Amino acid sequence: MEVDGMLAMVHWLGAPVEGFVSAPRTARRPVDLTQRIRAYFNAIEEGTNPASDDASASLTFYHPDVRQEELPNQLVPTGAVRDLAALRDAASRGRKVLRAQRYEIRNIVVSGNSAAVEASWVGTLAVPIGKLPAGGEMRAHFGMFLEFEDGLIKSQRNYDCFEPFA
């Protein structure tokens, strides 16, 4: 129980509040969003590794009320808006399409609880897509804008630019 709640209970019970010493609140340690973002991308990469036991590790970086928006692109022509359940489904589908993926983070800019990420991506296909065979590499360049709450991604907007593959 927090100290304020304890004081209210002591007062409600009729006990004298004088002399009740409140303990200092433990301050939350600030989250290093740059490190958090790098760990998030590592978890995404590891999630497509067939030898990995935890395909959903990247989902632990999301707030339960997350809203992820993928703007229209070559793979998702009408764009998409996803909640946590839809992100879980997308991760499962991605694991069937990709044998591996890797990110090169080019830049991360953090301001308060917001971050902008510029990254390049290479996905090794498990199945053919367009003119790319299974085992071929699909490439893209991403701009991502993240909002954090309590160290978790509450909002994510992706601008995904895929190199031609059709």
Buried (B, 14 or more C-beta within 10 A) or exposed (E): EEEEEEBEEEEEEEEEEEEEEEEEEEEEEEEEBBEBBBBBBBBBBBBBBEEBEEBBBBBEBBBEEBBBBBEEBBBBEEEBEBEBEEBBEBBEEBBEBBBBBBBEBEEBEBEEBEBBBBBBBBBBBBEEBBEBEEEBBBBBBBBBBBBBEEBBBBBBBBBBBBEEBE
